[in-house]
Amino acid sequence: MTSLLTWMRAVGLFYRSIAPFMLGCTGLIIGLALVPLLREGKAGMLPALTLAKLLTLPAVWYLAEQLRPHQYWFYYNLGVSRVRLWAGTALLDGAFFLIFATAAQAVLT
């Protein structure tokens, strides 16, 4: 239980540092792709846009590595590997994307 709590806290801390990139991608995908599709009446494109959102993860990973190359020592000392850290980040960001996308869908339909 302690390692799960530590992992969740580490993912929360890490997500705060990369949230501008991740939420920026979310905003661009929702604003430039989902909203026009909803106005045209093509509301079934949410799974494809979720896949497109997941495909932005490698670009954000690269930007995070370039801007802060020594950021993982803290999480390594907590016992959280990079893969577990990024997997938690992908889950958290995917949940945020789905929440924002369904909210936009509810407002515009």
DOZA-485142 format. One record per atom (N, C-alpha, C): residue in one letter; chain; residue number from 1; z, x, y; atom name. Coordinates in steps of 0.001 Angstrom, whole numbers. Atoms other than C-alpha are relative to their C-alpha. Example, Ala and Ser with C-alpha at 12.3 -4.5 7.8 and 13.67 -1.06 7.14 Angstrom:
// residues 2
(a; A; 1; (0; 890; -1190); N) (a; A; 1; (7800; 12300; -4500); CA) (a; A; 1; (0; 900; 1200); C) (s; A; 2; (-60; -820; -1190); N) (s; A; 2; (7140; 13670; -1060); CA) (s; A; 2; (730; -770; 1090); C) 
This chain:
// residues 109
(m; A; 1; (0; 821; -1192); N) (m; A; 1; (0; 0; 0); CA) (m; A; 1; (0; 866; 1258); C) (t; A; 2; (-70; -878; -1163); N) (t; A; 2; (780; 2857; 2356); CA) (t; A; 2; (-1359; 618; 300); C) (s; A; 3; (1304; -612; -258); N) (s; A; 3; (-2619; 4470; 1874); CA) (s; A; 3; (-981; -1023; 568); C) (l; A; 4; (856; 1045; -560); N) (l; A; 4; (-4340; 1139; 2576); CA) (l; A; 4; (317; -222; 1475); C) (l; A; 5; (-402; 161; -1394); N) (l; A; 5; (-2338; 733; 5780); CA) (l; A; 5; (-440; 1190; 842); C) (t; A; 6; (441; -1208; -705); N) (t; A; 6; (-3078; 4324; 6785); CA) (t; A; 6; (-1498; -34; 222); C) (w; A; 7; (1460; 93; -123); N) (w; A; 7; (-6785; 3792; 6096); CA) (w; A; 7; (-386; -1009; 1075); C) (m; A; 8; (326; 1019; -1001); N) (m; A; 8; (-6837; 597; 8199); CA) (m; A; 8; (303; 488; 1410); C) (r; A; 9; (-338; -547; -1318); N) (r; A; 9; (-5086; 2321; 11096); CA) (r; A; 9; (-990; 1080; 414); C) (a; A; 10; (954; -1074; -292); N) (a; A; 10; (-7409; 5327; 10861); CA) (a; A; 10; (-1354; -587; 386); C) (v; A; 11; (1271; 641; -335); N) (v; A; 11; (-10474; 3060; 10870); CA) (v; A; 11; (79; -634; 1383); C) (g; A; 12; (-173; 583; -1334); N) (g; A; 12; (-9099; 1223; 13908); CA) (g; A; 12; (-56; 1044; 1102); C) (l; A; 13; (35; -1075; -990); N) (l; A; 13; (-8504; 4458; 15781); CA) (l; A; 13; (-1394; 600; 144); C) (f; A; 14; (1337; -592; -32); N) (f; A; 14; (-11893; 5844; 14820); CA) (f; A; 14; (-1000; -959; 639); C) (y; A; 15; (927; 972; -567); N) (y; A; 15; (-13691; 2627; 15721); CA) (y; A; 15; (120; -66; 1521); C) (r; A; 16; (-168; -17; -1454); N) (r; A; 16; (-12200; 2766; 19203); CA) (r; A; 16; (-823; 1090; 651); C) (s; A; 17; (718; -1121; -606); N) (s; A; 17; (-13877; 6114; 19776); CA) (s; A; 17; (-1517; -192; -44); C) (i; A; 18; (1447; 198; 94); N) (i; A; 18; (-17347; 4959; 18685); CA) (i; A; 18; (-414; -1427; 334); C) (a; A; 19; (300; 1399; -322); N) (a; A; 19; (-17129; 1322; 19802); CA) (a; A; 19; (-1098; -161; 1060); C) (p; A; 20; (1090; 191; -959); N) (p; A; 20; (-19403; 1818; 22844); CA) (p; A; 20; (-1384; 84; -644); C) (f; A; 21; (1294; -104; 684); N) (f; A; 21; (-22249; 2932; 20569); CA) (f; A; 21; (-248; -1206; -887); C) (m; A; 22; (169; 1070; 974); N) (m; A; 22; (-21670; 308; 17903); CA) (m; A; 22; (-158; -1357; 679); C) (l; A; 23; (95; 1283; -685); N) (l; A; 23; (-21068; -2619; 20229); CA) (l; A; 23; (-1225; -60; 905); C) (g; A; 24; (1244; -36; -766); N) (g; A; 24; (-23983; -1494; 22394); CA) (g; A; 24; (-1194; -379; -859); C) (c; A; 25; (1070; 376; 941); N) (c; A; 25; (-26286; -1718; 19374); CA) (c; A; 25; (83; -1478; -344); C) (t; A; 26; (-186; 1421; 289); N) (t; A; 26; (-24808; -5115; 18552); CA) (t; A; 26; (-513; -854; 1153); C) (g; A; 27; (458; 753; -1169); N) (g; A; 27; (-25419; -6353; 22086); CA) (g; A; 27; (-1508; 17; 155); C) (l; A; 28; (1463; -85; -101); N) (l; A; 28; (-28987; -5089; 22096); CA) (l; A; 28; (-694; -843; -1056); C) (i; A; 29; (634; 772; 1065); N) (i; A; 29; (-29817; -6671; 18750); CA) (i; A; 29; (160; -1495; 248); C) (i; A; 30; (-209; 1423; -261); N) (i; A; 30; (-28269; -10003; 19679); CA) (i; A; 30; (-783; -442; 1228); C) (g; A; 31; (654; 394; -1247); N) (g; A; 31; (-29649; -10035; 23215); CA) (g; A; 31; (-1509; 84; -28); C) (l; A; 32; (1450; -197; -27); N) (l; A; 32; (-33141; -8740; 22541); CA) (l; A; 32; (-723; -569; -1213); C) (a; A; 33; (671; 513; 1194); N) (a; A; 33; (-33810; -10123; 19066); CA) (a; A; 33; (473; -1397; -380); C) (l; A; 34; (-504; 1282; 494); N) (l; A; 34; (-31520; -13004; 18102); CA) (l; A; 34; (-191; -1123; 1004); C) (v; A; 35; (112; 1063; -1000); N) (v; A; 35; (-31521; -14959; 21359); CA) (v; A; 35; (-1443; -498; 135); C) (p; A; 36; (1375; 523; -37); N) (p; A; 36; (-35348; -15100; 21650); CA) (p; A; 36; (-406; -728; -1276); C) (l; A; 37; (321; 696; 1251); N) (l; A; 37; (-35603; -16045; 17968); CA) (l; A; 37; (649; -1377; -60); C) (l; A; 38; (-659; 1300; -11); N) (l; A; 38; (-33082; -18828; 18428); CA) (l; A; 38; (-688; -965; 951); C) (r; A; 39; (716; 874; -941); N) (r; A; 39; (-34993; -20152; 21423); CA) (r; A; 39; (-1330; -474; -554); C) (e; A; 40; (1238; 419; 660); N) (e; A; 40; (-38153; -20266; 19296); CA) (e; A; 40; (259; -895; -1197); C) (g; A; 41; (-342; 856; 1122); N) (g; A; 41; (-36310; -22172; 16584); CA) (g; A; 41; (0; 697; -1337); C) (k; A; 42; (-13; -769; 1252); N) (k; A; 42; (-36235; -19394; 13972); CA) (k; A; 42; (1411; 514; -259); C) (a; A; 43; (-1411; -347; 165); N) (a; A; 43; (-32534; -19446; 13172); CA) (a; A; 43; (289; 696; -1319); C) (g; A; 44; (-244; -595; 1303); N) (g; A; 44; (-32950; -18074; 9630); CA) (g; A; 44; (-156; 1505; -39); C) (m; A; 45; (225; -1449; -43); N) (m; A; 45; (-33410; -14466; 10753); CA) (m; A; 45; (1292; 813; 28); C) (l; A; 46; (-1266; -718; -81); N) (l; A; 46; (-29708; -13569; 10739); CA) (l; A; 46; (171; 1044; -1104); C) (p; A; 47; (-126; -1069; 1012); N) (p; A; 47; (-29787; -11709; 7357); CA) (p; A; 47; (-856; 1227; 312); C) (a; A; 48; (859; -1132; -349); N) (a; A; 48; (-32695; -9551; 8533); CA) (a; A; 48; (588; 782; 1171); C) (l; A; 49; (-619; -691; -1134); N) (l; A; 49; (-30916; -8766; 11785); CA) (l; A; 49; (1278; 727; -416); C) (t; A; 50; (-1176; -700; 519); N) (t; A; 50; (-27753; -7882; 9883); CA) (t; A; 50; (-418; 1294; -687); C) (l; A; 51; (523; -1222; 607); N) (l; A; 51; (-29789; -5406; 7863); CA) (l; A; 51; (-439; 998; 1078); C) (a; A; 52; (391; -880; -1104); N) (a; A; 52; (-31249; -4022; 11100); CA) (a; A; 52; (1232; 630; 658); C) (k; A; 53; (-1240; -539; -569); N) (k; A; 53; (-27707; -3619; 12428); CA) (k; A; 53; (571; 1101; -894); C) (l; A; 54; (-490; -1039; 906); N) (l; A; 54; (-26697; -1683; 9315); CA) (l; A; 54; (-861; 1256; 56); C) (l; A; 55; (881; -1163; -95); N) (l; A; 55; (-29716; 580; 9786); CA) (l; A; 55; (246; 827; 1259); C) (t; A; 56; (-355; -783; -1184); N) (t; A; 56; (-28367; 1662; 13189); CA) (t; A; 56; (1176; 935; -270); C) (l; A; 57; (-1180; -811; 306); N) (l; A; 57; (-25328; 3224; 11489); CA) (l; A; 57; (-304; 1495; -82); C) (p; A; 58; (260; -1448; 15); N) (p; A; 58; (-26990; 6625; 10752); CA) (p; A; 58; (-214; 595; 1392); C) (a; A; 59; (196; -511; -1353); N) (a; A; 59; (-28012; 6984; 14392); CA) (a; A; 59; (1334; 145; 731); C) (v; A; 60; (-1316; -83; -626); N) (v; A; 60; (-24490; 6248; 15575); CA) (v; A; 60; (812; 1133; -621); C) (w; A; 61; (-690; -1093; 680); N) (w; A; 61; (-23106; 8650; 12970); CA) (w; A; 61; (-462; 1337; 579); C) (y; A; 62; (533; -1241; -569); N) (y; A; 62; (-25405; 11384; 14318); CA) (y; A; 62; (513; 215; 1420); C) (l; A; 63; (-498; -142; -1374); N) (l; A; 63; (-24409; 10700; 17929); CA) (l; A; 63; (1474; 358; 29); C) (a; A; 64; (-1435; -305; 47); N) (a; A; 64; (-20717; 10746; 17045); CA) (a; A; 64; (228; 1442; -433); C) (e; A; 65; (-135; -1388; 447); N) (e; A; 65; (-21150; 14059; 15215); CA) (e; A; 65; (-380; 982; 1109); C) (q; A; 66; (453; -904; -1045); N) (q; A; 66; (-22993; 15611; 18148); CA) (q; A; 66; (947; 20; 1203); C) (l; A; 67; (-854; 65; -1177); N) (l; A; 67; (-20627; 14418; 20864); CA) (l; A; 67; (1411; 517; -258); C) (r; A; 68; (-1351; -452; 338); N) (r; A; 68; (-17356; 15165; 19067); CA) (r; A; 68; (-29; 635; -1387); C) (p; A; 69; (189; -602; 1330); N) (p; A; 69; (-18000; 17656; 16250); CA) (p; A; 69; (1294; 249; -779); C) (h; A; 70; (-1246; -323; 691); N) (h; A; 70; (-14339; 18370; 15446); CA) (h; A; 70; (969; -1178; -7); C) (q; A; 71; (-850; 1175; -85); N) (q; A; 71; (-13044; 14809; 15416); CA) (q; A; 71; (650; -385; -1322); C) (y; A; 72; (-457; 465; 1301); N) (y; A; 72; (-12383; 14531; 11690); CA) (y; A; 72; (1269; 684; -506); C) (w; A; 73; (-1171; -715; 501); N) (w; A; 73; (-9461; 16951; 11350); CA) (w; A; 73; (1215; -909; -49); C) (f; A; 74; (-1137; 920; -44); N) (f; A; 74; (-6961; 14252; 12342); CA) (f; A; 74; (-26; -957; -1183); C) (y; A; 75; (127; 958; 1101); N) (y; A; 75; (-8281; 11779; 9785); CA) (y; A; 75; (100; 694; -1346); C) (y; A; 76; (-138; -782; 1221); N) (y; A; 76; (-8507; 14501; 7150); CA) (y; A; 76; (1474; 253; -308); C) (n; A; 77; (-1432; -214; 191); N) (n; A; 77; (-4799; 15229; 7685); CA) (n; A; 77; (710; -1281; -422); C) (l; A; 78; (-561; 1274; 459); N) (l; A; 78; (-4097; 11532; 7141); CA) (l; A; 78; (-424; -337; -1423); C) (g; A; 79; (461; 242; 1358); N) (g; A; 79; (-5920; 11716; 3825); CA) (g; A; 79; (-1175; -958; -79); C) (v; A; 80; (1144; 897; -38); N) (v; A; 80; (-8972; 9703; 4890); CA) (v; A; 80; (-1263; 842; 128); C) (s; A; 81; (1234; -785; -39); N) (s; A; 81; (-12355; 11213; 4092); CA) (s; A; 81; (-1003; -624; 966); C) (r; A; 82; (1043; 515; -895); N) (r; A; 82; (-15447; 10818; 6264); CA) (r; A; 82; (-681; -1226; -573); C) (v; A; 83; (697; 1124; 629); N) (v; A; 83; (-17074; 8500; 3765); CA) (v; A; 83; (837; -1267; 83); C) (r; A; 84; (-873; 1182; -103); N) (r; A; 84; (-14075; 6153; 3654); CA) (r; A; 84; (141; -458; 1448); C) (l; A; 85; (-101; 335; -1418); N) (l; A; 85; (-13821; 6306; 7438); CA) (l; A; 85; (-1233; -756; 466); C) (w; A; 86; (1232; 659; -421); N) (w; A; 86; (-17465; 5381; 7983); CA) (w; A; 86; (-241; -1297; -764); C) (a; A; 87; (127; 1259; 747); N) (a; A; 87; (-17367; 2748; 5226); CA) (a; A; 87; (847; -1092; 652); C) (g; A; 88; (-843; 964; -707); N) (g; A; 88; (-14466; 1031; 6977); CA) (g; A; 88; (-578; -392; 1340); C) (t; A; 89; (631; 280; -1276); N) (t; A; 89; (-16267; 1333; 10277); CA) (t; A; 89; (-1195; -934; -175); C) (a; A; 90; (1151; 870; 263); N) (a; A; 90; (-19392; -247; 8790); CA) (a; A; 90; (459; -1416; -317); C) (l; A; 91; (-525; 1335; 306); N) (l; A; 91; (-17341; -3136; 7404); CA) (l; A; 91; (515; -697; 1253); C) (l; A; 92; (-548; 578; -1222); N) (l; A; 92; (-15521; -3692; 10687); CA) (l; A; 92; (-1101; -379; 974); C) (d; A; 93; (1082; 283; -928); N) (d; A; 93; (-18665; -3474; 12765); CA) (d; A; 93; (-917; -1109; -523); C) (g; A; 94; (778; 1093; 577); N) (g; A; 94; (-20571; -5719; 10371); CA) (g; A; 94; (681; -1343; 212); C) (a; A; 95; (-746; 1236; -255); N) (a; A; 95; (-17823; -8319; 10713); CA) (a; A; 95; (-123; -408; 1466); C) (f; A; 96; (171; 315; -1423); N) (f; A; 96; (-17989; -8077; 14519); CA) (f; A; 96; (-1402; -528; 281); C) (f; A; 97; (1373; 442; -214); N) (f; A; 97; (-21766; -8433; 14406); CA) (f; A; 97; (-190; -1433; -480); C) (l; A; 98; (150; 1362; 519); N) (l; A; 98; (-21599; -11530; 12234); CA) (l; A; 98; (750; -1020; 844); C) (i; A; 99; (-755; 914; -871); N) (i; A; 99; (-18922; -13090; 14439); CA) (i; A; 99; (-767; -260; 1288); C) (f; A; 100; (727; 170; -1255); N) (f; A; 100; (-20911; -12465; 17626); CA) (f; A; 100; (-1325; -734; -207); C) (a; A; 101; (1283; 653; 267); N) (a; A; 101; (-24193; -13567; 16037); CA) (a; A; 101; (184; -1487; -298); C) (t; A; 102; (-213; 1416; 270); N) (t; A; 102; (-22776; -16822; 14706); CA) (t; A; 102; (480; -729; 1243); C) (a; A; 103; (-395; 617; -1268); N) (a; A; 103; (-21149; -17477; 18081); CA) (a; A; 103; (-1222; -251; 887); C) (a; A; 104; (1229; 196; -777); N) (a; A; 104; (-24521; -16949; 19791); CA) (a; A; 104; (-842; -1114; -592); C) (q; A; 105; (760; 1055; 664); N) (q; A; 105; (-26146; -19194; 17209); CA) (q; A; 105; (617; -1372; 283); C) (a; A; 106; (-670; 1281; -276); N) (a; A; 106; (-23536; -21920; 17798); CA) (a; A; 106; (-231; -437; 1444); C) (v; A; 107; (184; 338; -1415); N) (v; A; 107; (-23986; -21738; 21563); CA) (v; A; 107; (-1453; -421; 286); C) (l; A; 108; (1398; 223; -338); N) (l; A; 108; (-27799; -21698; 21574); CA) (l; A; 108; (-696; -1072; -850); C) (t; A; 109; (663; 1058; 792); N) (t; A; 109; (-28508; -24298; 18868); CA) (t; A; 109; (664; -1328; 184); C) 
